[in-house]
Amino acid sequence: MNQDSLSKNTSKTFVKGAMIMTVSMIVVKLLGMFYKIFLYRMYAGYDDIAGFSMKSVGNGLLSNAYEVYTPLFALATAGFPIAVSRLIAESIAQKRYRDVDVVYRTSKKFFLVMGTVCFALMIGISFIYVQMINQPLSIYAMMTLAPSVFIGCLVSIYRGYYEGQRNMFPSAASEVIEMLVKVVSGLIMGWLVMKLGMEELMSKGTVFGQTFSSRTIAMQTMLAYSVAAAIAGIALGSLMSFVFLRIYYAKHKFSVPDEMMQDSVDARTQQETFKILIKTAIPIIISAFIVNVSTTIDSVVIQNVLFHTAQTNPDGLIAQFDPQYKEMIFSMIHPASGEEVNIHTSLWGCFAAALPLLQLVTTVTQVFGTSALPNVTTAYTSGDKQELKTSMETVLKLTMMFTIPAGLSMFALSRPIITLLYGGGFEADVETSILRIMGFSCIAVAASTPVMSMLQSIGKMSIPLILSCASMVIKIATNYLFVSMVELNVTGAAVGTLVSFTFVFIVGLYLLIRYSKVRPDFINTMLKPLICAVLCAATAFGVYKLCSMLFGNLISLVVSILVAVIVYIVFLMLLKTFREDELLMLPKGKNIVTILAKVHLLR
């Protein structure tokens, strides 16, 4: 590593890091979707035997396991890795090379303590949570997930360390390893529990030595065990991710030539470093915790409202679904003695089934924000307004170019997407209506994420916290309002998400412009991608309708998406959305520039 490599400050570094993280996170999210889809499809095969919707209830139990884990994990890991990344980036930019190792050693102590505390909290809170959502069967999966909080803290030490050096490979590789282990081991364990449990139930009438008063209660318990076994893969995946990062660190510690190290000022003490990290991290930690705990509160509110609706207006709720599923839905609302009420968990499971598609989009834009953080921080710290403007525009343009067409196409193709992934049944009707709203929600959610990251990058740590608090209040209020409408029921949760995150994006972007004193080019970063995205979604819908007259769902969906992508790219070029310097940062950028220059499609 030489002086030039440490001091260079170009958007090319961001794009390279963003591309590495984007590819890895798409792989991670696709594997995560496969994991959920496989479990969903596997449990669907037992619906007739169980007498209730095993697939949606199982998905609801799986989702419930995360509702305590996620805010605690955010409390332990959300802010400190960002603070570590930011301080390391600043230290390198200011030639304080001795501080890098001090930051690492300080963060390690913090994460060990936080991991232990949050692990204990999850154990305790889980027993309270299952009572609040009227679903005691969730406790098994929650207990199995608890160790992942501690292991995740160990992983975060190294991710923040390398992201601050603009080296996104360790984070990307560790996330892929984590998900691969989770998917393979989790699915095998979940499948084995169902297989062995069913064999014992059919031959002996017991489940793992336990006797039950009815087959339905036995199936409910077996389902809870299977979900817990499937979720155990997460802890194992986190452990393998930590092992990889620890080995990588042993071979790739931060280092500079001796002459550069001699020019570095004396390192801060660990106490001084910890104070700086805490000052940076606390607003981020609280902000992330509030965002995630609002989701936990949402799950409690939504499931309780649905539970209440099922008790007070069961006929109205049943009337919202196809009459052919009336008997199954009735049994989940009015169970026999000893059986659990499952309708609220089933509908929550439908919401959770549609959610990964939104998260696939939002995860990519989260990568843009994470990768941009060192560049935006360095540009803002050095006072380079042009570099700051370029970095901000690159983040916003990449975000909008990916998010808007994905969201609008999700709206246009919601039914065929749900049918392909999850099949039919009353659950497909619910999931389709949710996904239609989520198509718009994901645009607001995904766009707000990098805006919040850039606010943190320019030192405005309290603003995301304030916006998160306001968003939480809006989201809980709107969710309660819309979910209470029996016609909307669980679909109302997607409406609440749309309202709250639209507020966050608009206000957050305004404040980013105000405090950075940089006004992005909205025509090229937002308007042009929007126009192209509308044409893309319309093309996808039209082509699917035509193809579905001749082919099955899968072929029609693939063809419509491919044609829509081509149309989208063509119109991006025709509207001259890209600058030459932006294209040169891409792989084979020179070749792309040469071709577009010949046809006069460059700005």
C-alpha positions in Angstrom: 0.0 0.0 0.0 1.5 3.4 -1.0 0.7 7.0 -0.4 -1.3 7.4 -3.7 -3.4 4.4 -2.9 -4.3 5.7 0.5 -5.0 9.3 -0.6 -6.9 8.7 -3.8 -10.5 9.7 -3.5 -12.5 8.6 -6.5 -16.0 7.3 -7.2 -14.3 4.3 -8.9 -13.5 3.0 -5.4 -17.1 3.3 -4.4 -18.4 1.6 -7.5 -16.0 -1.3 -7.1 -17.0 -1.8 -3.5 -20.7 -1.4 -4.3 -20.5 -4.0 -7.1 -18.7 -6.5 -4.8 -21.3 -6.0 -2.0 -24.2 -5.9 -4.4 -23.3 -9.2 -6.1 -22.8 -10.9 -2.7 -26.0 -9.5 -1.2 -28.0 -10.5 -4.2 -26.6 -14.0 -3.8 -27.3 -13.9 -0.1 -30.9 -12.8 -0.5 -31.6 -15.3 -3.3 -30.3 -18.0 -1.0 -32.4 -16.7 1.8 -35.5 -16.7 -0.4 -34.7 -20.2 -1.5 -34.5 -21.2 2.1 -37.9 -19.8 2.9 -39.5 -21.0 -0.3 -38.2 -24.6 0.3 -39.6 -24.6 3.9 -42.9 -23.1 2.7 -43.3 -25.7 -0.1 -42.3 -28.5 2.2 -44.8 -27.6 4.9 -47.5 -27.2 2.2 -47.3 -30.9 1.6 -48.7 -31.5 5.1 -51.7 -29.1 4.9 -54.3 -31.8 4.3 -53.0 -34.1 7.1 -52.8 -31.2 9.6 -56.1 -29.6 8.8 -54.7 -26.1 8.8 -52.3 -24.1 6.7 -48.9 -25.6 7.7 -47.1 -23.4 5.1 -48.3 -20.0 6.2 -48.3 -20.8 10.0 -44.8 -22.3 9.7 -43.7 -19.1 7.9 -45.3 -17.1 10.6 -43.4 -19.0 13.3 -40.2 -18.5 11.4 -40.8 -14.8 11.1 -41.8 -14.4 14.8 -38.4 -15.8 15.7 -36.7 -12.8 14.2 -38.9 -10.2 15.8 -36.9 -10.1 19.1 -33.6 -11.2 17.5 -33.5 -8.4 14.9 -33.8 -5.3 17.2 -31.3 -6.9 19.7 -28.9 -7.7 16.9 -29.3 -4.1 15.7 -28.6 -2.8 19.2 -25.4 -4.9 19.3 -24.1 -4.5 15.8 -25.8 -1.8 13.8 -24.0 1.3 14.9 -20.5 0.2 16.0 -19.4 -1.3 12.7 -20.4 1.9 10.9 -18.6 3.9 13.6 -15.5 1.7 13.2 -15.7 2.0 9.4 -16.0 5.7 9.6 -13.2 6.2 12.1 -10.8 3.9 10.2 -11.6 5.8 6.9 -11.0 9.1 8.7 -7.8 7.8 10.3 -6.4 6.7 6.9 -7.4 9.9 5.2 -5.7 11.9 7.9 -2.6 9.6 7.9 -3.3 8.5 11.4 -2.2 4.9 10.5 -1.4 3.9 14.1 -5.0 4.4 15.1 -6.3 1.6 12.9 -5.1 -1.2 15.2 -6.3 0.7 18.3 -9.8 1.0 16.7 -9.8 -2.8 16.1 -8.8 -3.7 19.6 -11.3 -1.3 21.2 -14.2 -2.5 19.1 -13.4 -6.2 19.9 -13.9 -5.5 23.6 -17.2 -3.7 23.0 -18.7 -6.4 20.8 -17.8 -9.2 23.3 -19.7 -7.3 26.0 -22.7 -6.4 23.9 -23.0 -9.8 22.4 -23.2 -11.4 25.9 -25.7 -8.8 27.1 -28.0 -9.1 24.1 -27.9 -12.9 24.1 -29.2 -12.9 27.7 -31.8 -10.3 26.8 -33.1 -12.4 23.9 -33.6 -15.4 26.2 -35.6 -13.4 28.7 -37.7 -11.3 26.3 -38.7 -14.2 24.1 -40.9 -15.7 26.8 -42.7 -12.4 27.2 -43.0 -11.8 23.4 -44.8 -15.2 22.7 -47.5 -14.3 25.2 -48.0 -10.8 23.6 -48.6 -12.3 20.2 -50.8 -15.2 21.5 -48.5 -17.8 19.9 -46.5 -19.9 22.5 -45.3 -22.3 19.7 -42.8 -19.6 18.6 -40.6 -20.0 21.7 -38.7 -23.0 20.3 -37.4 -21.2 17.2 -36.6 -18.1 19.3 -34.4 -20.0 21.8 -32.6 -21.7 18.9 -31.9 -18.3 17.3 -30.5 -16.7 20.5 -26.8 -17.7 20.1 -26.7 -16.0 16.7 -26.8 -12.6 18.5 -23.5 -13.3 20.2 -21.7 -14.8 17.2 -23.0 -12.0 15.0 -21.2 -9.5 17.2 -17.9 -11.3 16.7 -18.5 -11.2 12.9 -19.2 -7.4 13.0 -15.7 -6.7 14.4 -14.1 -7.6 11.2 -16.7 -6.3 8.8 -16.4 -2.8 10.1 -12.6 -3.0 10.2 -12.3 -3.9 6.5 -15.2 -1.7 5.2 -13.4 1.3 6.7 -10.4 0.4 4.4 -12.8 0.2 1.4 -12.2 -3.5 1.2 -15.6 -5.0 0.8 -14.5 -8.5 -0.1 -14.3 -9.9 3.5 -17.8 -8.7 4.3 -19.2 -10.0 1.0 -17.5 -13.4 1.2 -18.4 -13.9 4.9 -22.1 -13.1 4.2 -22.2 -15.7 1.3 -20.5 -18.3 3.5 -22.9 -17.6 6.4 -26.0 -17.9 4.1 -24.7 -21.1 2.4 -24.2 -22.9 5.7 -27.5 -21.6 7.0 -29.5 -22.8 4.0 -27.9 -26.2 3.6 -27.7 -27.1 7.3 -31.0 -25.5 8.2 -33.1 -27.1 5.4 -31.6 -30.5 6.1 -32.4 -30.3 9.9 -35.9 -28.9 9.3 -36.7 -31.6 6.8 -35.3 -34.3 9.0 -37.5 -33.2 12.0 -40.6 -33.3 9.8 -39.7 -36.7 8.3 -38.8 -38.4 11.6 -41.7 -36.8 13.4 -44.3 -37.9 10.8 -42.9 -41.4 10.7 -43.3 -41.7 14.5 -46.7 -40.1 14.4 -48.0 -42.5 11.8 -46.5 -45.6 13.4 -46.8 -44.9 17.1 -49.2 -41.9 17.4 -46.5 -39.9 19.2 -44.1 -37.2 18.3 -40.6 -37.6 19.7 -42.0 -39.6 22.6 -44.8 -37.1 23.4 -48.5 -38.0 23.3 -51.1 -35.5 22.1 -54.9 -35.4 22.3 -55.3 -34.8 18.6 -53.4 -35.1 15.4 -53.8 -31.3 14.8 -52.0 -30.5 18.2 -49.3 -33.1 17.3 -48.8 -31.4 13.9 -48.7 -27.9 15.4 -46.0 -29.0 17.9 -44.0 -30.9 15.2 -44.1 -27.8 13.0 -42.7 -25.7 15.8 -39.9 -28.2 16.3 -39.1 -28.3 12.6 -39.0 -24.5 12.3 -36.6 -24.4 15.3 -34.4 -27.0 13.7 -34.4 -25.1 10.4 -33.4 -21.8 12.2 -30.5 -23.5 14.0 -28.6 -23.3 10.7 -28.3 -19.5 11.3 -26.1 -19.9 14.3 -24.0 -22.4 12.5 -23.7 -20.1 9.5 -22.7 -17.2 11.7 -20.0 -19.3 13.3 -18.5 -20.3 10.0 -18.6 -16.7 8.9 -16.6 -15.7 12.0 -14.0 -18.5 11.4 -13.5 -17.2 7.8 -13.0 -13.6 8.9 -10.6 -14.5 11.7 -8.5 -16.5 9.3 -8.6 -13.6 6.7 -7.6 -11.1 9.4 -4.6 -13.2 10.4 -3.3 -13.0 6.8 -4.5 -9.4 5.8 -4.0 -7.0 8.7 -3.8 -3.3 7.9 -0.2 -2.3 7.1 1.7 0.5 5.4 5.4 1.0 4.6 7.6 1.9 7.5 8.3 5.4 6.2 4.6 6.2 6.1 4.1 4.7 9.6 6.9 7.0 10.9 5.1 10.0 9.6 1.9 9.0 11.4 1.1 10.8 14.6 0.9 8.9 17.9 -2.2 6.7 18.2 -5.1 7.7 20.5 -5.6 5.6 23.6 -8.3 3.0 23.7 -10.3 5.1 26.1 -10.1 8.1 23.7 -11.0 5.9 20.8 -13.9 4.3 22.6 -15.3 7.8 23.4 -15.1 8.8 19.7 -16.7 5.5 18.6 -19.5 5.7 21.1 -20.2 9.4 20.2 -20.5 8.3 16.6 -22.3 5.0 17.2 -24.9 5.8 19.8 -27.2 7.8 17.4 -26.8 5.1 14.8 -27.4 2.3 17.3 -30.5 4.0 18.7 -31.8 4.8 15.2 -31.3 1.2 13.9 -32.8 -0.2 17.2 -35.9 2.0 16.8 -36.3 1.0 13.2 -36.1 -2.7 14.1 -38.0 -2.5 17.3 -40.8 -0.7 15.4 -41.0 -3.9 13.3 -41.3 -5.9 16.5 -44.0 -3.6 17.8 -45.6 -3.9 14.4 -45.7 -7.7 14.6 -47.3 -7.5 18.0 -49.8 -4.9 16.9 -50.6 -6.6 13.6 -51.0 -10.1 15.0 -53.1 -8.8 18.0 -55.4 -6.8 15.7 -55.8 -9.8 13.4 -56.4 -12.0 16.5 -59.0 -9.5 17.8 -60.7 -9.3 14.4 -60.9 -13.1 14.2 -62.7 -13.1 17.7 -65.0 -10.1 17.1 -65.8 -10.4 13.3 -64.9 -13.9 12.2 -67.6 -13.9 9.4 -66.3 -10.7 8.0 -62.7 -12.0 7.9 -63.7 -15.3 6.3 -65.7 -13.4 3.7 -62.5 -11.8 2.4 -61.2 -15.1 1.0 -62.3 -17.5 -1.7 -65.3 -19.6 -0.4 -63.5 -22.9 -1.2 -61.1 -22.2 1.7 -63.8 -21.4 4.2 -63.5 -24.7 6.1 -59.7 -24.4 6.6 -59.9 -20.7 7.6 -62.8 -21.5 10.0 -60.7 -24.2 11.7 -57.9 -21.7 12.3 -60.3 -19.2 13.8 -62.3 -21.7 15.9 -59.9 -24.5 16.9 -60.9 -27.6 18.8 -60.0 -27.8 22.5 -56.3 -27.8 23.2 -55.4 -26.5 19.7 -53.9 -23.1 19.1 -55.7 -20.3 17.2 -53.6 -19.9 14.1 -55.3 -17.4 11.8 -53.3 -14.4 12.9 -50.0 -16.4 12.6 -51.1 -17.6 9.2 -51.8 -14.1 7.8 -48.6 -12.9 9.4 -46.9 -15.7 7.6 -48.4 -14.5 4.3 -46.9 -11.1 5.0 -43.6 -12.6 5.8 -43.7 -14.6 2.5 -44.0 -11.5 0.4 -41.4 -9.5 2.5 -38.2 -11.2 1.1 -39.0 -9.7 -2.3 -39.0 -6.2 -0.8 -35.9 -7.0 1.2 -34.1 -8.2 -1.9 -34.4 -4.7 -3.4 -33.7 -2.8 -0.2 -30.6 -4.9 0.7 -29.0 -3.8 -2.6 -29.5 -0.1 -1.8 -28.2 -0.7 1.7 -25.0 -1.9 0.1 -24.9 1.3 -1.9 -25.1 3.3 1.4 -22.5 1.1 3.1 -20.0 1.3 0.2 -20.5 5.0 -0.2 -19.8 5.8 3.5 -16.0 6.0 3.3 -16.1 8.1 0.1 -18.7 10.5 1.3 -17.0 10.8 4.7 -13.6 11.5 3.1 -15.0 14.0 0.6 -16.9 15.9 3.3 -14.0 15.8 5.8 -11.6 17.2 3.1 -14.1 19.8 2.0 -14.1 18.5 -1.6 -17.6 19.6 -2.7 -17.2 18.3 -6.3 -16.2 14.8 -5.0 -19.0 14.9 -2.5 -21.5 15.9 -5.2 -20.2 13.1 -7.5 -20.4 10.5 -4.7 -23.9 11.5 -3.7 -25.2 11.5 -7.2 -23.6 8.1 -7.9 -25.4 6.6 -4.8 -28.8 8.2 -5.7 -28.6 7.3 -9.4 -27.6 3.7 -8.7 -30.4 3.5 -6.1 -33.1 4.8 -8.3 -32.0 2.9 -11.4 -32.3 -0.3 -9.5 -35.2 0.4 -7.1 -37.8 2.1 -9.3 -38.0 -0.5 -12.1 -37.9 -3.3 -9.5 -40.7 -1.9 -7.5 -43.0 -1.0 -10.4 -42.4 -4.4 -12.0 -43.1 -6.1 -8.7 -46.5 -4.3 -8.8 -47.2 -5.3 -12.4 -46.2 -9.0 -12.0 -47.3 -9.6 -8.5 -49.6 -12.5 -9.2 -47.3 -14.6 -11.5 -44.4 -14.0 -9.1 -46.3 -15.3 -6.1 -47.7 -18.2 -8.0 -44.2 -19.2 -9.2 -42.7 -19.0 -5.7 -45.4 -20.2 -3.4 -48.1 -21.8 -5.5 -51.9 -21.3 -5.0 -54.4 -21.4 -2.2 -56.0 -18.6 -0.2 -52.4 -17.6 0.9 -51.6 -16.7 -2.7 -54.4 -14.2 -2.9 -53.3 -12.6 0.3 -49.6 -12.5 -0.7 -50.5 -11.0 -4.1 -52.4 -8.1 -2.6 -49.5 -7.5 -0.2 -46.9 -7.6 -2.9 -48.8 -5.1 -5.1 -48.5 -2.5 -2.3 -44.9 -3.6 -1.5 -43.9 -2.8 -5.1 -44.4 0.9 -4.2 -43.2 0.5 -0.6 -39.9 -1.0 -1.6 -39.1 2.2 -3.6 -39.6 4.3 -0.5 -37.8 1.9 1.8 -34.9 1.3 -0.5 -34.4 5.0 -1.4 -34.4 6.1 2.2 -31.6 3.7 3.3 -28.6 5.3 1.4 -30.0 8.8 2.3 -29.8 8.0 6.0 -26.3 6.5 5.5 -25.1 9.7 3.8 -26.5 11.8 6.6 -24.4 9.8 9.0 -21.4 10.1 6.7 -21.5 13.9 6.9 -21.7 13.8 10.7 -25.4 14.4 11.1 -25.9 11.4 13.4 -28.9 12.6 15.2 -31.1 13.2 12.1 -31.6 9.6 11.2 -32.5 8.9 14.8 -35.1 11.6 14.8 -36.5 10.5 11.4 -36.6 6.9 12.7 -38.6 7.9 15.7 -41.1 9.8 13.6 -41.3 6.9 11.1 -41.9 4.4 13.9 -44.8 6.4 15.3 -46.3 6.9 11.8 -45.9 3.2 10.9 -47.4 1.8 14.1 -50.4 4.3 13.8 -51.0 3.6 10.1 -50.6 -0.2 10.6 -53.2 -0.2 13.4 -55.5 1.9 11.3 -55.3 -0.1 8.1 -55.0 -3.6 9.5 -58.1 -3.0 11.6 -60.1 -2.6 8.3 -61.3 -6.2 7.8 -61.2 -5.6 4.0 -57.5 -5.0 4.1 -56.5 -7.0 7.2 -52.8 -7.9 6.9 -52.4 -6.0 3.6 -52.8 -2.9 5.6 -49.3 -3.4 7.0 -47.8 -2.9 3.6 -49.8 0.4 3.3 -48.3 1.5 6.6 -44.8 0.8 5.4 -45.4 2.9 2.3 -46.7 5.9 4.2 -43.9 5.9 6.9 -40.9 5.4 4.6 -42.1 7.9 2.0 -42.0 10.5 4.8 -38.5 9.4 5.8 -37.1 9.6 2.2 -38.6 13.0 1.4 -37.6 14.7 4.7 -34.2 12.9 4.8 -33.3 13.9 1.3 -34.2 17.5 2.0 -32.0 17.6 5.1 -29.1 15.9 3.3 -29.2 18.7 0.7 -29.5 21.4 3.3 -26.6 20.3 5.5 -24.2 19.1 2.8 -24.9 22.2 0.7 -24.9 20.0 -2.3 -27.9 19.7 -4.7 -27.9 16.6 -6.8 -29.0 16.6 -10.4 -32.5 15.3 -9.9 -33.3 15.0 -13.6 -30.6 12.4 -14.2 -30.6 10.7 -10.8 -34.4 10.4 -10.4 -36.6 11.6 -13.2 -35.0 9.8 -16.1 -34.9 6.4 -14.2 -38.6 7.0 -13.3 -39.6 7.5 -16.9 -37.7 4.4 -18.0 -39.0 2.4 -15.1 -42.6 3.1 -16.0 -42.0 1.9 -19.6 -40.2 -1.1 -18.2 -43.1 -2.1 -15.9 -45.7 -1.5 -18.7 -43.6 -3.7 -21.0 -43.3 -6.5 -18.4 -47.1 -6.5 -17.9 -48.0 -6.4 -21.6 -45.4 -9.1 -22.6 -46.5 -11.4 -19.8 -50.2 -11.1 -20.8 -49.3 -12.0 -24.4 -47.0 -14.8 -23.5 -49.4 -16.3 -21.0 -51.8 -17.0 -23.9 -49.2 -19.4 -25.4 -46.9 -20.5 -22.6 -46.9 -21.4 -18.9 -46.3 -19.1 -16.0 -42.5 -19.6 -15.7 -41.7 -19.1 -19.4 -44.0 -16.1 -19.6 -42.5 -14.5 -16.5 -38.9 -15.0 -17.7 -39.6 -13.7 -21.2 -41.5 -10.6 -19.9 -38.7 -9.7 -17.4 -36.0 -10.1 -20.1 -37.8 -8.0 -22.6 -38.6 -5.4 -19.9 -34.9 -5.2 -18.9 -33.8 -4.6 -22.5 -36.5 -1.9 -23.0 -35.3 -0.3 -19.7 -31.6 -0.2 -20.7 -32.4 1.1 -24.2 -34.4 4.0 -22.8 -31.8 4.8 -20.2 -29.3 5.1 -23.1 -31.8 7.1 -25.3 -32.4 9.6 -22.5 -28.6 9.9 -22.0 -28.8 9.1 -18.3 -25.1 8.4 -17.9 -22.0 10.6 -18.0 -18.9 9.3 -19.7 -16.9 9.2 -16.5 -19.6 7.1 -14.8 -19.5 4.5 -17.6 -15.7 4.4 -17.5 -15.9 3.1 -13.9 -17.8 0.0 -15.0 -16.2 -3.2 -16.2 -15.5 -2.9 -19.9 -16.3 0.8 -19.5 -14.1 1.9 -22.4 -15.8 -0.4 -24.8 -19.3 0.8 -23.7 -18.2 4.4 -24.0 -16.8 3.8 -27.5 -20.1 2.2 -28.7 -22.4 4.8 -27.2 -20.2 7.6 -28.5 -20.6 6.3 -32.0 -24.4 6.4 -31.8 -24.4 9.8 -29.9 -25.9 8.5 -26.7 -23.4 10.1 -24.2 -23.9 13.2 -22.2 
